[in-house]
Amino acid sequence: MERSEVDRKYLWKVEDIFPSDEAWETAFKEVETMLDFSAFEGKLGDVSQYIAYNRRAEEVGRKIERVYLYAHMRHDEDSRVSKYTAMQSRAMSLYVRLSAALAFVEPELSALDEEVLQSYLQDERLKDQDYFLRQLIKSKKHILSAAEEKLLAAGGEVYSQFRDIFGMIDNADMKFGSVTDREGKVIPLTQGMYGVLLHGEDRQLRKDAFQTFYKSYIGLCNTIAATYYGNVKKDVYLSRARGYDSCLQRALEGEDVDTCVYDNLISAVNESLPDMHRYIALRKKLLGLDEQHMYDIYAPLVSDAELKLSYEEACDLVIKGLAPLGEEYCSLLKKGFAEGWVDVCETTGKRSGAYSTGVFGLHPFVLLNYQPTTHDVFTIAHEMGHSLHTYYSNANQPYAKADYRIFVAEVASTVNEVLLQRYILSQTKDLNMKKYLYNYFLDTVRTTLHRQTMFAEFEYLAHDAVEKGTPLTAEYCNELYLGLNKKYYGDAIVHDEEIAYEWSRIPHFYNSFYVYKYATGIISAISIVNRILTEGDKAVSDYKKFLSSGGSDSPVELLKLAGVDLTKKDAFRTAMKEFSDTLDKLDALTK
């Protein structure tokens, strides 16, 4: 279907950003004339100059965001339109130029005496900058001399080379071969197709895809190990150069997160692994397998449990499912569905998948490719969770503090998914649907919590080894990863030799200590939902304070507003208990 054939009510209103391409062009040219900040260079030690700089930086930032968002959304509507591809590229160039123009700011501020920064912190005119300034003061002990900082900065392109090299290996040079299905059709393997086949019902095809896919990584394992070792050595070098106790400390302090959160995650998940092993054993039983392999781990347990709903019916169901969040929240959902926030239909040339986006001072937008499936109903709830988090933060925070950190980005979306799942379970009498929803939750926790924590533990152990002088060879990484796989998945599955190489295909490992945030996000969401459903209005009010907090403080402190304290183990144990209880329910239904 072409975009021109879609009813206007199913299209997002990009004209809310700019009324026309011509208006965008005018705004682009205006921003181009505003990128010179040299007048402020060397003067940020003067409070009046720093105030003027912030005013100007916000003005330019807000204009660029709108210019980029319009071009980005127009491009995603139909990637075949070269005009919008070019506009998006031009808009991105503005960001690059702005970044270069502002490169002097943080080094110059960091070089100021702490007394000066403290005086800025107390200045009422800079209250929007208070969190940024507190973080700057806190990091000063890790800031080096101007000459040393210049040398470290000059190595920036070198530091990113390991990620770039892996990206070229993984996306450009790697050849995955092909597999043949039972009808004799040859299927070329790609990263995306591998995932599709692993979730399919044809077991032989899953096995063939698994073995063929990993042959490519096995053949390049030594090269990938050397690349990953270089990335970890880079982390160790930068951590020691700045006086951190460990790579983990450096990574988490950059996000204003205490390392105890990482420790709590790994220890809590390890404590709960017997339930994970129970789930893997139940999967084996329900799949009717004498021997379960790693290529069976994504096989569907329940089929024919689709919510075949129109888009309008799906939206109504989402609103009912999220009713515990209160009338105001549901009114905003209705407003979004009715007033052009959402681009609904799959059309030729449109970007695949789904996302939420937005800019300060304007309502958020959601891209969907809606199909009448259960998965897509949950996608609506998920993306609107992101959107209303953005909406509340923008409405209640100044520009400088409205943008929330990645650490908390998946909390609101997952809260919505869990609430919707609980609602549908409370309403349905269909045993197959109940099984599907229990399995949906268990697999979400397994992939988002357990698997990402296993990745996080691998990263921690790999960095710890290098910090202690142990080189990361392919053999060392394989042995480390296979040991973790056995610990996390237990004895009810065959730990195929190929799975020892899984570490070599994870791109997130080149953005060190990132994956744990997926796990803490779902842990926080489960805890928040349980509190909302048991405590009612007080919990909803606290949750909305969190949604409204943007990036005004440490993400760990902001989650405390919603009743989640990740510096303690309560929230972790709540999530593990929810997994265990849901497993009991699925087990009971299948006996």
C-alpha positions as CSV (number, residue, x, y, z in Angstrom):
1,M,0.0,0.0,0.0
2,E,1.3,3.5,-0.9
3,R,1.2,6.3,1.7
4,S,-1.2,8.3,-0.5
5,E,-3.8,5.6,-0.1
6,V,-3.9,5.8,3.8
7,D,-6.7,7.7,5.5
8,R,-5.4,10.9,7.1
9,K,-6.5,9.8,10.5
10,Y,-3.8,7.1,10.5
11,L,-1.0,9.5,9.7
12,W,1.1,11.5,12.1
13,K,0.9,15.3,11.8
14,V,4.5,16.2,10.8
15,E,3.1,19.7,10.0
16,D,2.9,20.3,13.7
17,I,6.7,20.7,13.5
18,F,6.8,22.7,10.3
19,P,3.8,23.4,8.0
20,S,5.8,22.7,4.9
21,D,9.2,21.8,3.4
22,E,9.7,25.4,2.6
23,A,9.2,26.4,6.2
24,W,11.8,23.7,7.1
25,E,14.3,25.2,4.6
26,T,13.9,28.7,6.1
27,A,14.5,27.3,9.6
28,F,17.5,25.3,8.4
29,K,19.1,28.5,6.9
30,E,18.4,30.4,10.1
31,V,20.1,27.8,12.3
32,E,23.1,27.7,10.0
33,T,23.8,31.4,10.9
34,M,23.7,30.6,14.6
35,L,26.5,28.1,15.0
36,D,29.3,30.4,16.0
37,F,29.9,30.3,19.7
38,S,33.5,31.7,19.6
39,A,32.4,34.8,21.4
40,F,32.0,32.8,24.6
41,E,35.3,30.9,24.4
42,G,37.6,31.7,27.3
43,K,34.8,33.7,29.1
44,L,32.8,31.0,30.9
45,G,34.4,31.9,34.1
46,D,32.3,35.1,34.1
47,V,28.8,34.2,35.4
48,S,27.1,36.7,33.1
49,Q,28.8,35.2,30.1
50,Y,27.9,31.7,31.2
51,I,24.3,32.7,31.6
52,A,24.3,34.2,28.1
53,Y,26.0,31.1,26.7
54,N,23.3,28.8,28.2
55,R,20.5,31.0,26.8
56,R,22.0,30.9,23.3
57,A,22.8,27.2,23.4
58,E,19.2,26.4,24.4
59,E,17.8,28.6,21.6
60,V,20.1,26.9,19.0
61,G,19.5,23.4,20.4
62,R,15.8,23.7,20.3
63,K,15.8,24.9,16.7
64,I,18.2,22.2,15.5
65,E,16.1,19.5,17.2
66,R,13.0,20.5,15.2
67,V,14.9,20.8,12.0
68,Y,16.3,17.3,12.5
69,L,13.1,15.7,13.7
70,Y,11.1,16.9,10.7
71,A,13.6,15.6,8.2
72,H,14.0,12.3,10.1
73,M,10.3,11.7,10.2
74,R,9.7,12.6,6.5
75,H,12.5,10.2,5.6
76,D,11.0,7.4,7.6
77,E,7.6,7.9,6.0
78,D,9.2,6.8,2.6
79,S,12.9,6.1,2.4
80,R,12.6,6.1,-1.4
81,V,12.2,9.9,-1.5
82,S,15.8,11.1,-2.1
83,K,14.8,14.7,-1.1
84,Y,14.1,13.7,2.5
85,T,17.2,11.5,2.6
86,A,19.2,14.6,1.7
87,M,17.3,16.8,4.2
88,Q,18.0,14.3,7.0
89,S,21.7,14.3,6.1
90,R,21.9,18.0,6.0
91,A,20.1,18.2,9.4
92,M,22.6,15.8,10.9
93,S,25.4,18.0,9.6
94,L,24.1,20.8,11.7
95,Y,24.4,18.6,14.8
96,V,28.0,17.8,13.9
97,R,28.9,21.4,13.4
98,L,27.2,22.4,16.7
99,S,29.1,19.7,18.5
100,A,32.4,21.0,17.1
101,A,31.4,24.6,18.0
102,L,30.7,23.6,21.6
103,A,33.7,21.3,22.1
104,F,35.4,24.0,24.3
105,V,32.6,24.2,26.9
106,E,33.0,21.3,29.2
107,P,36.9,21.4,29.3
108,E,36.7,25.1,30.0
109,L,34.1,24.7,32.8
110,S,36.1,21.7,34.3
111,A,39.2,23.9,34.5
112,L,37.4,26.5,36.7
113,D,38.1,26.5,40.4
114,E,35.5,24.5,42.4
115,E,34.6,27.7,44.3
116,V,33.5,29.3,41.0
117,L,31.4,26.3,40.1
118,Q,29.9,26.3,43.5
119,S,28.9,29.9,43.2
120,Y,27.2,29.1,39.8
121,L,25.4,26.3,41.6
122,Q,24.0,28.8,44.1
123,D,23.0,31.3,41.5
124,E,19.2,31.3,41.0
125,R,19.6,32.3,37.4
126,L,21.4,29.0,36.8
127,K,18.9,26.8,38.6
128,D,18.2,24.9,35.3
129,Q,21.8,23.9,35.2
130,D,22.1,22.7,38.8
131,Y,22.2,18.9,38.1
132,F,24.8,19.4,35.3
133,L,26.9,21.6,37.6
134,R,26.8,19.1,40.4
135,Q,27.9,16.4,38.1
136,L,30.7,18.6,36.8
137,I,32.0,19.3,40.3
138,K,31.8,15.6,41.2
139,S,33.9,14.6,38.1
140,K,36.6,17.3,38.6
141,K,38.8,14.8,40.5
142,H,39.0,12.8,37.3
143,I,39.7,15.8,35.1
144,L,43.4,16.0,34.1
145,S,45.5,19.0,33.2
146,A,44.6,21.0,30.0
147,A,47.6,19.4,28.1
148,E,46.7,15.9,29.3
149,E,43.0,16.4,28.4
150,K,44.0,17.6,24.9
151,L,46.1,14.5,24.4
152,L,43.2,12.2,25.5
153,A,40.8,14.0,23.3
154,A,43.1,13.7,20.3
155,G,42.8,9.9,20.7
156,G,39.0,9.9,20.4
157,E,38.9,8.5,16.9
158,V,41.4,5.8,17.9
159,Y,39.2,4.7,20.9
160,S,36.2,4.2,18.6
161,Q,38.2,2.1,16.1
162,F,37.5,-1.2,17.9
163,R,33.7,-0.7,17.6
164,D,34.1,0.4,14.0
165,I,36.3,-2.6,13.2
166,F,33.8,-5.0,14.7
167,G,30.9,-3.3,12.9
168,M,32.7,-3.8,9.5
169,I,33.4,-7.4,10.3
170,D,29.8,-8.0,11.5
171,N,27.9,-6.0,8.9
172,A,30.1,-5.8,5.8
173,D,32.5,-8.7,5.7
174,M,30.7,-11.5,7.4
175,K,29.1,-14.0,5.1
176,F,26.5,-16.2,6.8
177,G,25.7,-18.6,4.0
178,S,22.2,-20.0,3.5
179,V,19.9,-22.8,4.6
180,T,17.2,-24.8,2.8
181,D,13.7,-25.3,4.1
182,R,11.7,-28.5,3.8
183,E,10.1,-27.3,0.5
184,G,13.6,-26.9,-1.0
185,K,13.6,-23.1,-0.9
186,V,17.1,-21.7,-0.3
187,I,17.0,-19.0,2.4
188,P,20.0,-16.6,2.6
189,L,21.0,-16.0,6.2
190,T,21.3,-12.5,7.5
191,Q,21.2,-11.1,11.1
192,G,17.5,-10.5,10.8
193,M,16.6,-13.7,9.0
194,Y,18.5,-15.7,11.6
195,G,16.3,-14.3,14.3
196,V,13.2,-15.1,12.3
197,L,14.2,-18.7,11.7
198,L,15.2,-19.3,15.4
199,H,11.6,-18.2,16.4
200,G,10.1,-20.6,13.8
201,E,8.4,-23.9,14.4
202,D,10.6,-25.9,11.9
203,R,13.2,-27.5,14.3
204,Q,15.5,-28.8,11.6
205,L,15.5,-25.4,10.0
206,R,16.3,-23.8,13.4
207,K,19.2,-26.3,13.8
208,D,20.6,-25.7,10.4
209,A,20.3,-21.9,10.8
210,F,22.1,-22.0,14.2
211,Q,25.0,-24.2,13.0
212,T,25.4,-22.3,9.7
213,F,25.2,-18.9,11.3
214,Y,27.9,-19.6,13.9
215,K,30.3,-21.1,11.4
216,S,31.0,-17.5,10.3
217,Y,31.8,-16.3,13.8
218,I,33.9,-19.4,14.5
219,G,36.0,-18.8,11.4
220,L,36.8,-15.2,12.5
221,C,36.9,-15.8,16.2
222,N,40.6,-15.0,16.7
223,T,40.2,-11.7,14.8
224,I,37.1,-10.8,16.8
225,A,38.8,-11.7,20.1
226,A,41.8,-9.4,19.3
227,T,39.3,-6.6,18.5
228,Y,37.4,-7.1,21.7
229,Y,40.6,-7.4,23.7
230,G,41.7,-4.0,22.2
231,N,38.4,-2.5,23.2
232,V,38.7,-3.7,26.8
233,K,42.4,-2.5,27.0
234,K,41.2,0.9,25.8
235,D,38.7,1.0,28.7
236,V,41.4,0.0,31.2
237,Y,43.8,2.6,29.9
238,L,41.2,5.5,30.1
239,S,40.0,4.4,33.5
240,R,43.6,4.3,34.9
241,A,44.5,7.6,33.2
242,R,41.6,9.3,35.0
243,G,42.2,7.7,38.3
244,Y,39.2,5.4,38.6
245,D,39.4,2.2,40.6
246,S,38.0,0.1,37.7
247,C,36.4,0.3,34.3
248,L,33.0,-0.4,35.9
249,Q,33.4,2.6,38.2
250,R,34.3,4.9,35.3
251,A,31.3,3.7,33.2
252,L,28.7,4.0,35.9
253,E,30.0,7.2,37.4
254,G,29.5,8.7,33.9
255,E,25.8,7.8,34.3
256,D,25.7,8.9,38.0
257,V,24.9,5.3,39.1
258,D,26.6,3.6,42.1
259,T,28.4,0.3,41.3
260,C,26.3,-1.4,44.0
261,V,23.4,-1.4,41.5
262,Y,25.5,-3.6,39.1
263,D,26.5,-5.8,42.0
264,N,22.9,-6.1,43.2
265,L,21.7,-7.1,39.7
266,I,24.2,-9.9,39.2
267,S,23.9,-11.3,42.7
268,A,20.1,-11.2,42.7
269,V,19.8,-12.9,39.3
270,N,22.3,-15.5,40.4
271,E,20.2,-16.2,43.5
272,S,17.1,-16.8,41.3
273,L,18.7,-19.1,38.7
274,P,17.0,-22.2,40.0
275,D,13.7,-20.7,38.7
276,M,15.3,-20.0,35.4
277,H,16.4,-23.6,35.2
278,R,12.8,-24.7,36.1
279,Y,11.6,-22.6,33.1
280,I,14.1,-24.2,30.7
281,A,13.0,-27.6,31.9
282,L,9.3,-26.7,31.5
283,R,10.0,-25.5,27.9
284,K,11.6,-28.9,27.2
285,K,8.6,-30.7,28.5
286,L,6.1,-28.5,26.6
287,L,8.0,-28.8,23.3
288,G,8.0,-32.6,23.8
289,L,11.8,-32.9,23.3
290,D,14.0,-35.7,24.5
291,E,16.9,-33.4,24.2
292,Q,16.6,-29.6,24.1
293,H,19.3,-27.5,22.4
294,M,20.2,-23.8,22.3
295,Y,18.5,-23.5,19.0
296,D,15.2,-24.5,20.7
297,I,15.3,-21.6,23.2
298,Y,13.1,-19.3,21.1
299,A,10.7,-21.9,19.7
300,P,7.1,-20.9,20.3
301,L,5.3,-22.8,23.1
302,V,1.8,-21.5,22.3
303,S,0.3,-20.9,18.8
304,D,-3.1,-19.6,17.7
305,A,-3.3,-17.1,20.5
306,E,-3.5,-13.9,18.5
307,L,-5.6,-10.8,19.4
308,K,-6.8,-10.1,15.9
309,L,-8.0,-6.6,16.6
310,S,-8.4,-3.5,14.4
311,Y,-6.2,-0.6,15.3
312,E,-9.1,1.2,17.0
313,E,-10.0,-1.9,19.0
314,A,-6.3,-2.3,20.0
315,C,-6.2,1.3,21.2
316,D,-9.4,0.8,23.2
317,L,-7.8,-2.3,24.8
318,V,-4.6,-0.4,25.7
319,I,-6.6,2.4,27.3
320,K,-8.6,-0.1,29.4
321,G,-5.4,-2.0,30.3
322,L,-3.7,1.2,31.5
323,A,-6.7,2.4,33.5
324,P,-4.8,1.9,36.8
325,L,-2.6,4.8,35.8
326,G,-5.5,7.2,36.2
327,E,-7.9,9.3,34.2
328,E,-5.4,12.0,33.3
329,Y,-3.0,9.4,31.8
330,C,-5.7,7.7,29.8
331,S,-7.0,11.1,28.5
332,L,-3.5,11.8,27.2
333,L,-3.5,8.3,25.5
334,K,-6.8,9.2,23.8
335,K,-5.5,12.6,22.8
336,G,-2.4,11.0,21.2
337,F,-4.5,8.5,19.3
338,A,-6.9,11.1,18.1
339,E,-4.7,14.1,17.3
340,G,-2.0,12.9,15.0
341,W,0.7,11.6,17.3
342,V,0.8,8.2,15.7
343,D,1.7,7.0,12.2
344,V,-0.2,3.6,12.1
345,C,0.0,1.7,8.8
346,E,2.7,-0.2,7.0
347,T,3.3,1.4,3.6
348,T,5.8,0.9,0.8
349,G,9.1,2.5,1.6
350,K,8.2,3.2,5.3
351,R,10.8,2.4,8.0
352,S,10.1,-1.0,9.6
353,G,9.5,-1.5,13.3
354,A,8.3,1.0,15.8
355,Y,9.6,3.9,17.9
356,S,8.7,7.0,19.9
357,T,10.3,10.4,19.3
358,G,9.8,14.0,20.1
359,V,11.3,17.4,20.9
360,F,10.9,19.8,23.7
361,G,7.8,22.1,23.5
362,L,5.8,19.8,21.2
363,H,3.8,16.6,21.6
364,P,5.6,13.3,21.0
365,F,5.2,11.1,17.9
366,V,5.0,7.3,17.4
367,L,5.9,5.3,14.3
368,L,4.1,2.0,14.0
369,N,3.6,-0.6,11.3
370,Y,0.4,-2.0,12.8
371,Q,-0.8,-5.5,12.0
372,P,-3.7,-7.3,13.9
373,T,-1.4,-9.4,16.1
374,T,-1.0,-9.7,19.9
375,H,2.6,-8.5,19.6
376,D,1.5,-5.3,17.8
377,V,-1.1,-4.5,20.5
378,F,1.6,-4.6,23.1
379,T,3.8,-2.5,20.8
380,I,1.2,0.3,21.0
381,A,1.3,0.2,24.8
382,H,5.1,0.1,24.8
383,E,5.6,3.1,22.5
384,M,2.9,5.2,24.2
385,G,4.8,4.5,27.4
386,H,7.8,6.2,25.9
387,S,5.7,9.0,24.5
388,L,3.9,9.8,27.8
389,H,7.2,9.7,29.7
390,T,8.5,12.3,27.2
391,Y,5.3,14.3,27.5
392,Y,5.3,14.5,31.3
393,S,9.0,15.3,31.5
394,N,8.8,18.0,28.9
395,A,5.7,19.5,30.6
396,N,7.3,19.6,34.0
397,Q,11.0,20.2,33.5
398,P,13.0,23.1,31.8
399,Y,14.7,22.3,28.6
400,A,18.1,21.6,30.3
401,K,16.6,18.9,32.5
402,A,13.8,17.4,30.4
403,D,15.7,14.7,28.6
404,Y,15.8,11.5,30.6
405,R,18.8,9.1,30.6
406,I,19.0,5.8,28.8
407,F,19.1,4.1,32.2
408,V,15.4,4.8,32.8
409,A,14.3,5.0,29.2
410,E,12.6,1.5,29.1
411,V,10.9,1.8,32.5
412,A,7.6,3.5,31.4
413,S,7.3,1.4,28.2
414,T,7.7,-1.8,30.2
415,V,5.3,-0.7,32.9
416,N,2.6,-0.3,30.2
417,E,3.3,-3.8,28.8
418,V,3.1,-5.5,32.2
419,L,-0.1,-3.6,33.1
420,L,-1.7,-4.6,29.7
421,Q,-0.7,-8.2,30.2
422,R,-2.2,-8.3,33.7
423,Y,-5.4,-6.7,32.4
424,I,-5.9,-9.2,29.5
425,L,-5.2,-12.1,31.9
426,S,-7.9,-10.8,34.2
427,Q,-10.4,-10.6,31.4
428,T,-9.8,-13.7,29.3
429,K,-11.3,-17.1,29.8
430,D,-9.3,-18.6,26.9
431,L,-6.7,-21.0,28.4
432,N,-4.6,-20.8,25.3
433,M,-4.4,-17.0,25.6
434,K,-3.5,-17.3,29.3
435,K,-0.7,-19.7,28.4
436,Y,0.5,-17.3,25.7
437,L,0.5,-14.4,28.0
438,Y,2.3,-16.3,30.8
439,N,4.9,-17.4,28.3
440,Y,5.2,-13.9,26.8
441,F,6.1,-12.5,30.2
442,L,8.5,-15.3,31.1
443,D,10.3,-15.0,27.7
444,T,10.4,-11.2,28.1
445,V,12.1,-11.6,31.5
446,R,14.4,-14.3,30.3
447,T,15.7,-12.3,27.3
448,T,15.6,-8.8,28.9
449,L,16.6,-9.6,32.4
450,H,18.4,-13.0,32.7
451,R,20.2,-12.9,29.3
452,Q,21.3,-9.3,29.6
453,T,22.5,-9.9,33.1
454,M,24.6,-12.9,31.8
455,F,26.0,-10.4,29.2
456,A,26.7,-8.0,32.0
457,E,28.5,-10.6,34.1
458,F,30.6,-11.6,31.1
459,E,31.6,-7.9,30.6
460,Y,32.5,-7.5,34.2
461,L,34.6,-10.7,34.3
462,A,36.4,-9.8,31.0
463,H,37.3,-6.3,32.2
464,D,38.4,-7.7,35.6
465,A,40.6,-10.2,33.9
466,V,42.4,-7.5,31.8
467,E,42.7,-5.2,34.8
468,K,44.6,-8.1,36.5
469,G,46.8,-8.7,33.5
470,T,45.1,-11.6,31.8
471,P,44.8,-11.4,28.0
472,L,41.5,-12.1,26.3
473,T,42.2,-14.8,23.8
474,A,39.5,-16.5,21.8
475,E,39.9,-19.6,24.0
476,Y,39.6,-17.6,27.2
477,C,36.5,-15.8,26.0
478,N,34.9,-19.0,24.8
479,E,35.5,-20.8,28.1
480,L,34.3,-17.8,30.2
481,Y,31.1,-17.5,28.1
482,L,30.3,-21.2,28.0
483,G,30.7,-21.4,31.8
484,L,28.2,-18.6,32.2
485,N,25.8,-20.1,29.7
486,K,25.8,-23.4,31.7
487,K,25.3,-21.5,34.9
488,Y,22.3,-19.4,33.6
489,Y,20.5,-22.1,31.6
490,G,21.1,-25.2,33.7
491,D,21.0,-28.9,32.9
492,A,17.7,-29.2,30.9
493,I,19.4,-28.0,27.7
494,V,22.4,-29.1,25.7
495,H,25.0,-26.4,25.7
496,D,26.0,-26.8,22.0
497,E,29.6,-26.0,21.2
498,E,28.6,-23.1,19.0
499,I,27.1,-21.2,21.9
500,A,30.6,-20.7,23.4
501,Y,31.1,-18.3,20.5
502,E,28.0,-16.2,21.2
503,W,30.0,-13.4,22.9
504,S,31.7,-12.8,19.6
505,R,28.5,-11.6,17.9
506,I,27.2,-9.1,20.6
507,P,27.7,-5.5,19.3
508,H,26.8,-4.0,22.6
509,F,30.0,-5.3,24.1
510,Y,31.8,-2.5,22.3
511,N,29.7,0.0,24.3
512,S,31.0,-1.3,27.6
513,F,28.6,-1.8,30.6
514,Y,25.5,-0.8,28.7
515,V,23.4,-4.0,28.6
516,Y,22.7,-4.1,32.3
517,K,20.3,-1.1,31.9
518,Y,17.9,-3.4,30.0
519,A,17.7,-5.6,33.1
520,T,17.4,-2.8,35.7
521,G,14.7,-1.3,33.5
522,I,12.4,-4.3,33.5
523,I,13.1,-4.9,37.2
524,S,12.0,-1.4,38.0
525,A,8.9,-1.7,35.8
526,I,7.7,-4.9,37.5
527,S,8.2,-3.4,40.9
528,I,6.3,-0.2,39.9
529,V,3.4,-2.2,38.5
530,N,3.1,-4.4,41.6
531,R,3.0,-1.2,43.8
532,I,0.4,0.5,41.6
533,L,-1.9,-2.6,41.7
534,T,-1.6,-3.0,45.4
535,E,-1.3,0.6,46.7
536,G,-3.4,2.4,44.1
537,D,-3.5,6.3,44.0
538,K,-0.4,6.9,46.2
539,A,1.7,4.7,44.0
540,V,0.3,6.3,40.8
541,S,1.0,9.7,42.1
542,D,4.6,8.7,42.9
543,Y,5.0,7.1,39.5
544,K,3.9,10.3,37.8
545,K,6.5,12.2,39.8
546,F,9.1,9.9,38.2
547,L,7.6,10.4,34.7
548,S,7.7,14.1,35.3
549,S,11.3,14.2,36.5
550,G,13.2,14.0,33.2
551,G,16.9,14.2,33.8
552,S,16.8,16.4,36.9
553,D,18.8,14.0,39.1
554,S,20.6,10.7,39.2
555,P,18.4,8.0,37.5
556,V,18.7,5.9,40.6
557,E,17.4,8.8,42.7
558,L,14.6,9.5,40.3
559,L,13.4,5.9,40.4
560,K,13.1,6.2,44.2
561,L,10.3,8.7,43.5
562,A,8.4,5.7,42.1
563,G,9.3,3.6,45.1
564,V,12.2,1.7,43.5
565,D,15.5,1.7,45.3
566,L,18.1,-0.2,43.2
567,T,20.8,0.4,45.8
568,K,18.9,-2.3,47.8
569,K,17.7,-5.8,46.7
570,D,14.0,-5.5,47.3
571,A,13.0,-4.5,43.7
572,F,15.3,-7.2,42.3
573,R,13.7,-9.8,44.5
574,T,10.2,-8.6,43.6
575,A,10.9,-9.1,39.9
576,M,12.4,-12.6,40.5
577,K,9.3,-13.6,42.6
578,E,7.0,-12.4,39.8
579,F,9.0,-14.6,37.4
580,S,8.7,-17.6,39.8
581,D,4.9,-17.0,40.4
582,T,4.2,-16.7,36.7
583,L,6.2,-19.9,36.0
584,D,4.0,-21.7,38.6
585,K,0.9,-20.5,36.8
586,L,2.1,-21.7,33.4
587,D,3.1,-25.0,34.9
588,A,-0.2,-25.5,36.5
589,L,-2.1,-24.7,33.3
590,T,-0.1,-27.3,31.3
591,K,-0.4,-30.3,33.6
